[in-house]
């Protein structure tokens, strides 16, 4: 790592809870913070990289969802899983005030408040996954089972169905 002393809130919390993790550093492009671009920059397969999406449901308020970086969230599916009738994506301008994180550096671990967390059930198809470390240019690498257990993630189908390529 460029900055050996870098410790994000997410890293500190994992260390305090004795959850093993590694940090993968990468160069990020301020104009392209997409998860697919992170996969390209880190040479990691999209199915191992998960992006953090913050939503607001009509019943439970703010909540978090993790999906593969190459997938799109299905608001109807995630609303059903989270026991909401409807949900909307949190506007990027509100992200830092609510979570303490900025776009491209939002981790499901270490937000200002612990929010209910949901994820694609595909996450357990991988032994290990990468999530944001809470700062742009850094990914946390940890066992998917540790992440699901620590964040008390409820799993289900949350992604839009992908059309097969011709």
Buried (B, 14 or more C-beta within 10 A) or exposed (E): EEEEEBBBBBBEBBEEEEBEBEBBBBEBEEEEBEBBBBBBBBEBEBBBBBBBBBBBBEEBEBBBBBBBBBBEBBBEBBBBBBEBEEBEEBEEEEBBEBBBBBEBBBBBBBBEEEBBBBBBBBBBEBEBBBBBBBBBBBBBBBBBBBBBEBBEBBBBBBBBEEEEEE
